[in-house]
Amino acid sequence: MPSDTPDIDAAAPPLLEEESKVMAKNQVTIPMAVARRLGIRPGDRIVWVMRPGDRGEVRMRRIRTDYTGALAGVYGAAEDAGEYVRQEQKAWND
């Protein structure tokens, strides 16, 4: 019997495992595939995270500096959000 439950893993990007070499001064080049997936560009800042007790696994994430579009779609289409803002501004003046 087919399930109506969506396959959560189907929407997730496939596992990506890339290798880097640690250079002098502990410098690491982020592999292109990783940089593309995370949207990392020259000048971006990243955070390296190690949980207590972790041995050999480090997580990395980009520090978001621009929140433009971060909530896109939360309030519906852009036109709907614009109309909502206009109505709110009108209410302030009433």
C-alpha positions as CSV (number, residue, x, y, z in Angstrom):
1,M,0.0,0.0,0.0
2,P,1.5,3.4,-1.0
3,S,2.2,5.8,1.8
4,D,1.0,9.4,1.9
5,T,4.0,10.3,4.0
6,P,6.7,12.2,2.0
7,D,10.1,10.6,2.0
8,I,12.1,13.1,4.1
9,D,15.5,11.8,2.8
10,A,14.4,12.3,-0.8
11,A,14.5,16.1,-0.3
12,A,17.8,16.1,1.4
13,P,21.0,16.6,-0.7
14,P,23.1,13.5,-1.0
15,L,26.0,12.9,1.4
16,L,29.0,14.9,0.4
17,E,32.5,13.9,1.6
18,E,35.5,15.7,0.4
19,E,39.2,15.8,1.5
20,S,41.4,18.8,2.2
21,K,45.1,19.0,3.1
22,V,46.2,21.1,6.1
23,M,48.9,23.5,5.0
24,A,51.4,25.6,6.9
25,K,49.9,27.8,9.6
26,N,46.9,25.3,9.7
27,Q,45.4,26.7,6.5
28,V,42.8,24.6,4.8
29,T,41.3,25.0,1.3
30,I,37.5,24.3,1.3
31,P,36.8,21.9,-1.5
32,M,34.8,23.5,-4.3
33,A,31.8,21.1,-3.9
34,V,31.5,22.0,-0.3
35,A,31.8,25.7,-0.9
36,R,29.1,25.5,-3.6
37,R,26.7,23.6,-1.4
38,L,27.2,26.0,1.5
39,G,27.2,29.1,-0.7
40,I,30.7,30.1,0.5
41,R,32.4,32.8,-1.5
42,P,35.8,34.6,-1.0
43,G,35.6,36.9,2.0
44,D,32.9,34.9,3.8
45,R,33.5,33.9,7.4
46,I,33.0,30.3,8.6
47,V,32.8,28.7,12.0
48,W,34.4,25.4,13.0
49,V,32.4,23.4,15.6
50,M,33.6,20.5,17.8
51,R,31.3,19.1,20.5
52,P,32.7,17.9,23.8
53,G,34.0,14.4,23.4
54,D,34.3,14.6,19.6
55,R,37.4,12.9,18.3
56,G,38.1,13.4,14.7
57,E,34.8,15.1,13.5
58,V,34.5,18.8,13.0
59,R,31.4,20.6,11.7
60,M,31.8,23.8,9.6
61,R,29.2,26.4,8.8
62,R,29.1,29.7,7.1
63,I,28.4,32.8,9.2
64,R,25.5,34.5,7.6
65,T,26.1,38.2,7.2
66,D,23.2,39.1,4.9
67,Y,19.7,38.1,5.8
68,T,18.1,39.4,2.6
69,G,15.6,36.8,1.5
70,A,16.0,34.7,4.6
71,L,12.3,34.8,5.3
72,A,11.2,34.6,1.7
73,G,7.8,32.9,1.4
74,V,7.1,33.0,5.1
75,Y,4.3,35.5,4.6
76,G,3.3,34.2,1.2
77,A,4.2,35.8,-2.1
78,A,6.1,39.0,-2.2
79,E,3.0,40.8,-3.5
80,D,1.0,39.5,-0.5
81,A,3.7,40.7,1.9
82,G,3.8,44.1,0.2
83,E,0.0,44.5,0.5
84,Y,0.2,43.4,4.2
85,V,2.8,46.1,4.9
86,R,0.7,48.8,3.1
87,Q,-2.4,47.9,5.1
88,E,-0.4,48.0,8.4
89,Q,1.1,51.4,7.4
90,K,-2.4,52.7,6.6
91,A,-3.7,51.5,10.0
92,W,-0.9,53.4,11.7
93,N,-2.1,56.7,10.2
94,D,-5.8,56.0,11.0
